[in-house]
Amino acid sequence: FRLESEVDYILNFLDHPDHDRREVAIYCIQSFSLINGQQQVFKKKFFRIPNTQQQVILLKYFHTNSFQIDLEFYKKLLNSGNEILKLSTAEILWDSGYIKIVEEFYYGQYNSETIEENVL
């Protein structure tokens, strides 16, 4: 079977307004790897998904199926307004060895006086 050709079709439903259709697309897409052009479509659609739980599932999928870390994409997620996505992204970056990026992001939220007070 040449099911890889169906990936583009599945990608069309990732940001569908209907929750159940998105769920099915998420379930199906996890059976495939994405090629470069499909990764770009995935990332665009990712930000239009209204359900955080579904975004987290897709974020973990994207990470496990990417050959290398897309730092631009993950930094964009770190700066999103969603705390759950920030934590999930920080975990991925930390586990992938990008500890300094995570530390800079979280330490950057505090001024130097606050950090010094807590250390002393």
Sine and cosine of phi, psi and omega as CSV:
sin_phi,cos_phi,sin_psi,cos_psi,sin_omega,cos_omega
0.00,0.00,0.58,-0.81,0.02,-1.00
-0.94,-0.34,0.88,0.47,-0.08,-1.00
-0.95,0.31,-0.27,0.96,-0.01,-1.00
-0.84,0.55,-0.48,0.88,-0.01,-1.00
-0.93,0.38,-0.26,0.97,-0.01,-1.00
-1.00,0.07,-0.14,0.99,-0.05,-1.00
-0.86,0.51,-0.69,0.72,0.02,-1.00
-0.87,0.50,-0.63,0.78,0.03,-1.00
-0.90,0.44,-0.70,0.72,0.00,-1.00
-0.90,0.44,-0.67,0.74,0.00,-1.00
-0.84,0.54,-0.53,0.85,0.00,-1.00
-0.86,0.51,-0.42,0.91,-0.09,-1.00
-0.99,-0.16,-0.02,1.00,-0.04,-1.00
-0.88,0.47,-0.54,0.84,-0.01,-1.00
-0.92,-0.38,0.40,0.91,0.00,-1.00
-0.88,0.48,0.58,-0.81,0.00,-1.00
-0.89,0.46,-0.47,0.88,-0.03,-1.00
-0.99,0.13,0.84,-0.54,-0.04,-1.00
-0.83,0.56,-0.70,0.71,-0.05,-1.00
-0.91,0.41,-0.61,0.79,0.04,-1.00
-0.92,0.40,-0.64,0.77,0.07,-1.00
-0.88,0.47,-0.68,0.73,0.00,-1.00
-0.84,0.54,-0.72,0.69,0.00,-1.00
-0.90,0.43,-0.69,0.73,0.02,-1.00
-0.88,0.47,-0.67,0.75,0.02,-1.00
-0.90,0.44,-0.70,0.71,0.03,-1.00
-0.87,0.49,-0.71,0.71,-0.05,-1.00
-0.94,0.34,-0.67,0.74,-0.11,-0.99
-0.90,0.43,-0.44,0.90,-0.02,-1.00
-0.92,0.39,-0.16,0.99,0.04,-1.00
-1.00,0.06,-0.09,1.00,-0.12,-0.99
-0.80,-0.60,0.36,-0.93,0.19,-0.98
-0.99,-0.14,0.50,-0.87,-0.01,-1.00
-0.98,-0.20,0.68,-0.73,0.12,-0.99
-1.00,0.06,0.15,-0.99,-0.16,-0.99
-0.78,0.62,-0.78,0.63,0.00,-1.00
-0.88,0.47,-0.61,0.79,0.02,-1.00
-0.94,0.35,-0.55,0.84,0.06,-1.00
-0.89,0.45,-0.61,0.79,0.01,-1.00
-0.91,0.41,-0.68,0.73,0.05,-1.00
-0.89,0.46,-0.70,0.71,0.02,-1.00
-0.82,0.57,-0.75,0.66,-0.06,-1.00
-0.90,0.43,-0.61,0.80,0.04,-1.00
-0.91,0.41,-0.70,0.71,-0.03,-1.00
-0.94,0.34,-0.52,0.85,-0.04,-1.00
-0.80,0.60,-0.70,0.71,-0.06,-1.00
-0.96,0.28,-0.19,0.98,0.01,-1.00
-0.99,-0.16,0.04,1.00,0.01,-1.00
-0.99,0.15,0.85,-0.53,-0.11,-0.99
-0.99,0.15,-0.07,1.00,-0.09,-1.00
-0.94,-0.35,0.88,-0.48,-0.05,-1.00
-0.89,0.45,-0.66,0.75,-0.01,-1.00
-0.86,0.50,-0.68,0.74,0.03,-1.00
-0.92,0.39,-0.60,0.80,0.05,-1.00
-0.89,0.45,-0.66,0.75,0.01,-1.00
-0.90,0.44,-0.68,0.74,0.05,-1.00
-0.86,0.51,-0.72,0.69,-0.01,-1.00
-0.94,0.35,-0.55,0.84,0.04,-1.00
-0.89,0.45,-0.70,0.71,0.03,-1.00
-0.91,0.42,-0.64,0.77,0.06,-1.00
-0.88,0.48,-0.74,0.67,-0.02,-1.00
-0.86,0.51,-0.67,0.74,-0.01,-1.00
-0.90,0.44,-0.73,0.69,-0.06,-1.00
-0.95,0.33,-0.34,0.94,-0.03,-1.00
-0.96,-0.30,0.16,0.99,0.04,-1.00
-0.99,-0.17,0.65,-0.76,0.01,-1.00
-0.97,0.25,-0.48,0.88,0.05,-1.00
-0.59,-0.81,0.37,-0.93,-0.02,-1.00
-0.95,0.31,0.75,-0.66,0.09,-1.00
-1.00,-0.06,1.00,0.03,-0.11,-0.99
-0.86,0.51,-0.59,0.81,0.01,-1.00
-0.88,0.48,-0.71,0.71,0.01,-1.00
-0.89,0.45,-0.72,0.69,-0.04,-1.00
-0.94,0.35,-0.59,0.81,0.07,-1.00
-0.91,0.41,-0.60,0.80,0.06,-1.00
-0.89,0.47,-0.64,0.77,0.03,-1.00
-0.93,0.36,-0.61,0.79,0.04,-1.00
-0.87,0.49,-0.52,0.85,-0.03,-1.00
-1.00,-0.10,0.16,0.99,0.06,-1.00
-0.96,0.27,0.19,-0.98,-0.01,-1.00
-0.99,0.11,-0.08,1.00,-0.12,-0.99
-1.00,-0.07,0.91,-0.42,-0.06,-1.00
-0.91,0.42,-0.57,0.82,0.00,-1.00
-0.92,0.39,-0.68,0.73,0.05,-1.00
-0.91,0.42,-0.61,0.79,0.04,-1.00
-0.87,0.49,-0.73,0.68,-0.01,-1.00
-0.91,0.41,-0.66,0.75,0.02,-1.00
-0.90,0.43,-0.65,0.76,0.02,-1.00
-0.92,0.39,-0.69,0.72,0.02,-1.00
-0.87,0.50,-0.65,0.76,0.03,-1.00
-0.89,0.46,-0.69,0.72,0.01,-1.00
-0.89,0.46,-0.74,0.68,-0.01,-1.00
-0.90,0.44,-0.69,0.72,0.00,-1.00
-0.87,0.49,-0.76,0.65,-0.01,-1.00
-0.92,0.40,-0.36,0.93,0.01,-1.00
-1.00,-0.05,0.08,1.00,0.07,-1.00
1.00,-0.05,0.12,0.99,0.01,-1.00
-0.99,-0.11,0.78,0.63,-0.07,-1.00
-0.88,0.47,-0.66,0.75,-0.04,-1.00
-0.87,0.48,-0.64,0.77,0.01,-1.00
-0.89,0.45,-0.68,0.74,0.00,-1.00
-0.92,0.39,-0.71,0.70,0.02,-1.00
-0.88,0.48,-0.71,0.70,0.01,-1.00
-0.88,0.48,-0.63,0.78,0.00,-1.00
-0.90,0.44,-0.77,0.64,-0.07,-1.00
-0.97,0.25,-0.65,0.76,0.05,-1.00
-0.92,0.39,-0.48,0.88,0.03,-1.00
-0.91,0.41,-0.24,0.97,0.01,-1.00
-0.99,0.14,-0.20,0.98,-0.02,-1.00
-0.89,-0.45,0.52,-0.85,0.09,-1.00
-0.99,0.15,0.29,-0.96,-0.10,-0.99
-0.90,0.44,-0.50,0.87,0.01,-1.00
-0.91,0.41,-0.66,0.75,0.02,-1.00
-0.89,0.45,-0.67,0.74,0.00,-1.00
-0.91,0.42,-0.70,0.72,0.00,-1.00
-0.89,0.45,-0.64,0.77,0.03,-1.00
-0.89,0.46,-0.65,0.76,-0.02,-1.00
-0.96,0.29,-0.48,0.88,0.01,-1.00
-0.97,0.24,-0.62,0.78,-0.02,-1.00
-0.98,0.19,0.00,0.00,0.00,0.00
